[in-house]
Amino acid sequence: MESEGTWQFLNVPWITAIPLRRGHIWAIILGVIQAAQLILMSKASLLMNPWQTSFIGSFGLLLLVPFISWRASESYTSIDLAGNIMYAILGGASLSLQTLALTLMSASHVSAIVSNVPLPTSVLACLILGESFDLIGGILASVNGVGLVIVNLGVKADRSSLLGVVYSFGTLLSAGLLVIICRGLAHRDTEDPNLLSFMAGVGGLLISIASLPFGPTWVFPSSSEEIILSVCVAVVGILLSSTMTRALQTENALVVTTFVTIAIPLTFCYDIIFNGVTVVWSGVLGSCFIVVTTVLLCIRSASTDRE
């Protein structure tokens, strides 16, 4: 009887159930977009001033102004106002620190740190937002965290990249708090995703402009490669912020951040294939842990919804 129950669970038509979880789809897309942002900003930072790259990534978010539902703002409370201000500060700080880290470390090494957010974010979500997750979900997230630790074993930071590690952990902290604030505002069903994205853009612009007196002179992109990269960085910035808000409207922080970890194996594959980064056992094994637990969490969530 026990084996029959097991096979019955395995035979759940999860493939047809997954599309019903819109948040899963948004979270998977978010992970892919985050990988794309890391790769593009890594390339752009080699050609341009890193603060200028951060400015371009933030400027794209200002283009969402025409799409903001200003009528909905009439129902905003002081909590919404404070949340938007904090979102702007943390969004700008996260993007700026990530850009600086990418000037010192490869996209895959930065991704191994900045995408390592499921467990710390879940703990903060439980403490601040009162969210909860079942035992199986917690186990899958923990195994996913083990995979993230294994991946990080392959990150050999020398003295020159130590600052990059510091920037990356600063990005991780900012990103974790950003997810909590975004979740706290998004699940209220009153927050406009376009407004949150705009606020993140404002924060990034202010921080990058404030750096003008302390960094190299900004130069307007001249070559076709610089122009194309600038446009791509701006577009990806828009997609990333909007997608995160939409994912967190229907899924909790644990599910979304676990899916986002697929950015780690994606950036590792990119660096191995296109940048000639040496394959190490920790990167392969850790990536396998991440991919498998992400798929299992998706199956588990979809099966639970069906039941």
C-alpha positions as CSV (number, residue, x, y, z in Angstrom):
1,M,0.0,0.0,0.0
2,E,2.8,2.3,0.8
3,S,4.5,1.8,-2.5
4,E,1.2,2.5,-4.3
5,G,0.9,5.8,-2.5
6,T,4.4,6.7,-3.5
7,W,3.7,5.9,-7.1
8,Q,0.4,7.8,-7.0
9,F,2.4,10.9,-5.9
10,L,4.9,10.4,-8.6
11,N,2.1,10.1,-11.2
12,V,0.6,13.5,-10.4
13,P,0.2,15.3,-13.8
14,W,2.6,18.1,-12.6
15,I,3.4,19.1,-16.2
16,T,-0.2,20.3,-16.6
17,A,-0.2,21.8,-13.2
18,I,2.9,24.0,-13.5
19,P,1.3,26.5,-15.9
20,L,-1.4,27.1,-13.3
21,R,1.3,28.6,-11.0
22,R,1.9,31.9,-12.7
23,G,4.4,32.9,-10.0
24,H,6.6,29.9,-11.0
25,I,6.8,31.0,-14.6
26,W,7.7,34.6,-13.5
27,A,10.3,33.3,-11.0
28,I,12.0,31.1,-13.7
29,I,12.1,34.0,-16.1
30,L,13.5,36.2,-13.3
31,G,16.4,33.7,-12.8
32,V,17.2,33.8,-16.6
33,I,17.0,37.6,-16.7
34,Q,19.3,37.9,-13.6
35,A,21.9,35.7,-15.4
36,A,21.6,37.9,-18.5
37,Q,22.0,41.1,-16.4
38,L,25.2,39.7,-14.7
39,I,26.7,38.7,-18.1
40,L,25.8,42.0,-19.9
41,M,26.9,44.2,-17.0
42,S,30.2,42.3,-16.7
43,K,30.9,43.0,-20.4
44,A,29.8,46.6,-20.2
45,S,31.9,47.3,-17.1
46,L,35.0,46.3,-19.0
47,L,34.3,48.9,-21.7
48,M,32.9,51.7,-19.6
49,N,33.1,53.3,-16.2
50,P,31.3,51.0,-13.8
51,W,29.3,53.8,-12.3
52,Q,28.2,54.8,-15.8
53,T,27.1,51.2,-16.4
54,S,25.0,51.4,-13.2
55,F,23.6,54.7,-14.4
56,I,22.5,53.2,-17.7
57,G,20.9,50.2,-15.9
58,S,18.9,52.5,-13.7
59,F,18.0,55.0,-16.4
60,G,16.0,52.4,-18.3
61,L,13.7,52.1,-15.4
62,L,12.6,55.7,-15.7
63,L,11.1,54.8,-19.1
64,L,8.3,53.1,-17.1
65,V,6.8,56.5,-16.0
66,P,4.0,56.5,-18.7
67,F,2.9,53.0,-17.5
68,I,2.5,53.9,-13.8
69,S,-1.0,53.8,-12.5
70,W,-1.1,57.1,-10.7
71,R,-4.8,56.7,-9.8
72,A,-3.9,53.7,-7.7
73,S,-1.5,55.9,-5.6
74,E,-4.5,57.5,-4.0
75,S,-5.0,54.4,-1.9
76,Y,-1.4,54.2,-0.8
77,T,-0.6,54.4,2.9
78,S,2.4,55.6,4.9
79,I,3.6,52.0,4.8
80,D,3.6,52.0,1.0
81,L,5.5,55.3,1.0
82,A,8.2,54.1,3.4
83,G,8.4,50.8,1.4
84,N,8.9,52.6,-1.9
85,I,11.6,54.9,-0.4
86,M,13.5,51.9,1.0
87,Y,13.0,50.0,-2.3
88,A,14.6,52.9,-4.1
89,I,17.6,53.0,-1.7
90,L,18.2,49.2,-1.7
91,G,17.6,48.9,-5.4
92,G,20.2,51.5,-6.2
93,A,22.7,50.1,-3.7
94,S,22.2,46.6,-5.0
95,L,22.8,47.5,-8.6
96,S,25.8,49.7,-7.8
97,L,27.6,47.2,-5.6
98,Q,26.9,44.4,-8.2
99,T,28.4,46.5,-10.9
100,L,31.6,47.2,-8.9
101,A,31.9,43.5,-8.1
102,L,31.7,42.6,-11.8
103,T,34.7,44.8,-12.5
104,L,36.8,42.6,-10.2
105,M,35.3,39.1,-10.6
106,S,33.7,37.1,-13.4
107,A,30.0,37.0,-13.8
108,S,29.8,33.4,-12.6
109,H,31.8,34.1,-9.4
110,V,29.6,37.1,-8.6
111,S,26.5,35.1,-9.3
112,A,27.6,32.4,-7.0
113,I,27.4,34.9,-4.1
114,V,24.6,37.4,-5.1
115,S,22.2,34.6,-6.0
116,N,22.7,32.8,-2.8
117,V,19.6,34.2,-1.2
118,P,16.9,31.5,-0.6
119,L,17.6,30.7,3.1
120,P,18.5,34.1,4.4
121,T,15.6,35.7,2.6
122,S,13.2,33.0,3.8
123,V,14.3,33.5,7.4
124,L,13.7,37.3,7.0
125,A,10.3,36.6,5.4
126,C,9.3,34.5,8.4
127,L,10.5,37.0,10.9
128,I,9.3,40.2,9.1
129,L,6.3,39.1,6.9
130,G,5.1,36.1,9.0
131,E,5.4,33.8,6.0
132,S,5.8,30.0,6.5
133,F,6.8,27.0,4.5
134,D,6.3,23.3,4.9
135,L,8.9,20.7,5.9
136,I,9.5,19.4,2.4
137,G,9.9,22.9,1.0
138,G,12.3,23.7,3.8
139,I,14.4,20.6,3.1
140,L,14.5,21.4,-0.7
141,A,15.6,24.9,0.1
142,S,18.2,23.6,2.5
143,V,19.6,21.2,-0.1
144,N,19.6,24.1,-2.6
145,G,21.6,26.0,-0.1
146,V,24.1,23.2,0.1
147,G,24.5,23.4,-3.6
148,L,25.1,27.1,-3.4
149,V,27.9,26.5,-0.8
150,I,29.5,23.8,-3.0
151,V,29.5,26.2,-6.0
152,N,31.2,28.8,-3.8
153,L,34.0,26.4,-3.1
154,G,35.1,27.0,-6.6
155,V,35.4,30.7,-6.1
156,K,39.1,31.2,-5.3
157,A,39.4,34.9,-4.5
158,D,42.9,36.3,-4.4
159,R,43.8,39.6,-2.8
160,S,42.9,41.6,-5.9
161,S,39.4,40.1,-5.9
162,L,38.8,40.3,-2.2
163,L,37.1,43.6,-2.6
164,G,34.9,42.0,-5.3
165,V,33.8,39.4,-2.7
166,V,33.0,42.2,-0.3
167,Y,30.9,44.0,-2.9
168,S,29.2,40.8,-3.8
169,F,28.1,40.1,-0.2
170,G,26.9,43.7,0.0
171,T,24.8,43.0,-3.1
172,L,23.5,39.8,-1.5
173,L,22.4,41.7,1.7
174,S,20.8,44.5,-0.3
175,A,19.0,42.0,-2.7
176,G,17.7,40.0,0.2
177,L,16.2,43.0,1.9
178,L,14.9,44.2,-1.5
179,V,13.0,40.9,-2.0
180,I,11.4,41.3,1.5
181,I,10.3,44.8,0.8
182,C,9.0,43.9,-2.6
183,R,7.1,40.9,-1.3
184,G,5.7,43.0,1.6
185,L,4.3,45.6,-0.9
186,A,3.4,43.3,-3.8
187,H,1.1,41.0,-1.8
188,R,-0.9,44.0,-0.6
189,D,-2.5,43.9,-4.1
190,T,-2.3,47.7,-4.3
191,E,1.2,48.2,-5.4
192,D,2.0,49.0,-9.1
193,P,5.0,47.0,-10.3
194,N,5.9,49.8,-12.6
195,L,6.1,52.3,-9.7
196,L,8.5,49.9,-7.8
197,S,10.7,49.6,-10.8
198,F,10.7,53.4,-11.3
199,M,11.7,53.9,-7.6
200,A,14.6,51.4,-8.0
201,G,15.7,53.4,-11.1
202,V,15.6,56.7,-9.1
203,G,17.8,55.2,-6.4
204,G,20.3,53.9,-8.8
205,L,20.5,57.2,-10.7
206,L,21.1,59.2,-7.5
207,I,23.8,56.9,-6.2
208,S,25.7,56.7,-9.6
209,I,25.5,60.5,-10.1
210,A,26.8,61.0,-6.5
211,S,29.9,59.1,-7.6
212,L,30.8,61.5,-10.3
213,P,33.4,63.5,-8.3
214,F,35.2,60.3,-7.1
215,G,35.5,58.2,-10.3
216,P,36.9,58.5,-13.8
217,T,35.2,60.8,-16.3
218,W,32.1,59.4,-18.0
219,V,32.4,59.0,-21.8
220,F,29.4,58.7,-24.1
221,P,29.3,55.3,-25.7
222,S,30.9,55.6,-29.1
223,S,31.4,52.2,-30.6
224,S,28.5,50.0,-31.8
225,E,29.4,47.4,-29.2
226,E,29.1,50.0,-26.4
227,I,25.8,51.3,-27.7
228,I,24.3,47.9,-28.1
229,L,25.5,46.8,-24.6
230,S,24.1,50.1,-23.1
231,V,20.7,49.4,-24.7
232,C,20.7,45.8,-23.5
233,V,21.7,46.7,-20.0
234,A,18.8,49.2,-19.8
235,V,16.2,46.8,-21.2
236,V,17.3,43.9,-18.9
237,G,17.1,46.3,-15.9
238,I,13.5,47.0,-16.8
239,L,12.6,43.4,-17.2
240,L,14.4,42.3,-14.0
241,S,12.6,44.7,-11.7
242,S,9.2,44.2,-13.3
243,T,9.5,40.4,-13.3
244,M,10.5,40.2,-9.7
245,T,7.5,42.2,-8.5
246,R,5.1,40.0,-10.5
247,A,6.7,36.8,-9.2
248,L,6.3,38.0,-5.6
249,Q,2.7,38.9,-6.1
250,T,1.7,35.3,-6.1
251,E,4.6,33.3,-4.6
252,N,6.4,33.6,-1.3
253,A,10.0,34.7,-0.9
254,L,11.3,31.1,-0.5
255,V,9.9,29.9,-3.8
256,V,10.9,32.9,-5.8
257,T,14.5,33.1,-4.5
258,T,15.0,29.3,-5.0
259,F,14.0,29.6,-8.6
260,V,16.3,32.6,-9.1
261,T,19.3,30.4,-8.2
262,I,19.2,29.0,-11.7
263,A,21.2,32.1,-12.6
264,I,24.2,30.5,-11.0
265,P,24.6,27.4,-13.4
266,L,23.6,29.6,-16.3
267,T,26.4,32.1,-15.7
268,F,28.9,29.3,-15.0
269,C,27.9,27.7,-18.4
270,Y,28.4,31.1,-20.1
271,D,31.9,31.6,-18.6
272,I,33.0,28.1,-19.3
273,I,31.8,28.1,-23.0
274,F,32.6,31.7,-24.0
275,N,35.3,32.9,-21.5
276,G,37.3,29.7,-21.2
277,V,36.8,29.4,-17.4
278,T,38.2,26.1,-16.1
279,V,35.6,23.5,-15.1
280,V,35.9,22.5,-11.4
281,W,34.0,19.6,-9.7
282,S,32.5,22.0,-7.2
283,G,30.9,24.1,-9.9
284,V,29.4,21.1,-11.7
285,L,28.2,19.3,-8.5
286,G,26.8,22.5,-6.9
287,S,25.0,23.4,-10.2
288,C,23.4,20.0,-10.3
289,F,22.1,20.4,-6.7
290,I,20.6,23.8,-7.6
291,V,18.9,22.6,-10.8
292,V,17.5,19.4,-9.3
293,T,16.1,21.1,-6.1
294,T,14.6,23.9,-8.1
295,V,12.8,21.4,-10.4
296,L,11.6,19.4,-7.4
297,L,10.3,22.5,-5.6
298,C,8.4,23.4,-8.7
299,I,6.9,19.9,-8.9
300,R,6.1,19.9,-5.2
301,S,4.4,23.3,-5.3
302,A,2.4,22.4,-8.4
303,S,1.3,19.0,-7.0
304,T,0.2,20.6,-3.8
305,D,-1.9,23.0,-5.7
306,R,-3.6,20.2,-7.6
307,E,-4.4,18.4,-4.4
